[in-house]
Amino acid sequence: HQNRADRADGALLLNENGPAYAARTLTGLTVGSLYTVSFLMWGDNTVGHEYGVGASVGAGPLNTFFGVVGQPGSQAGATRSFTFQAGATSEVLT
């Protein structure tokens, strides 16, 4: 795995009020190398309801993650990760 921690972090709100889709181009990849994408996710709408997000890179498989909304102020979120193998020097994360 290669560490891309040198990239700037950014927050993105995806919810039922939109937008519900985002994409980012990952550049500087080495073909055949493994990379790990990590992100923090949480829900903040209706306590006890499930929420989810799907993510993929390039032509790779869809990775689906779920959580349950906690009581207000009780949910710090959960870090989710998946690994992909670069097929090109740049790939689109969706």
C-alpha positions, 0 to 999 in steps of 0.5 A, spaced: 500 500 500 502 507 498 500 512 503 497 518 499 496 522 506 500 528 503 493 530 499 489 535 502 482 533 506 476 535 505 469 534 507 463 533 503 455 533 504 451 527 501 444 526 503 437 526 501 437 533 499 442 533 494 447 532 492 447 525 492 453 523 488 460 526 488 467 524 484 474 526 484 480 524 480 486 520 483 492 522 480 499 520 480 498 513 481 502 507 479 499 502 474 499 495 478 500 498 485 495 497 491 492 504 494 487 504 500 481 509 500 479 511 507 473 516 509 469 518 515 462 517 514 456 518 519 448 519 519 445 525 522 437 525 520 433 520 524 435 516 530 435 509 529 435 509 521 440 506 517 444 510 512 449 508 506 454 510 501 457 506 495 464 508 493 468 505 487 475 507 483 475 506 476 472 500 473 473 496 480 467 493 484 462 497 488 464 497 495 458 499 500 458 501 507 452 502 512 451 505 519 445 507 523 444 514 526 445 515 533 442 519 538 444 527 537 451 528 539 453 521 540 455 519 533 463 521 532 462 517 525 466 511 523 472 510 518 471 506 512 476 503 507 477 499 501 483 497 497 484 498 489 489 496 484 490 502 479 489 500 472 492 507 470 496 513 472 489 516 474 482 513 476 476 516 478 473 515 485 465 515 485 
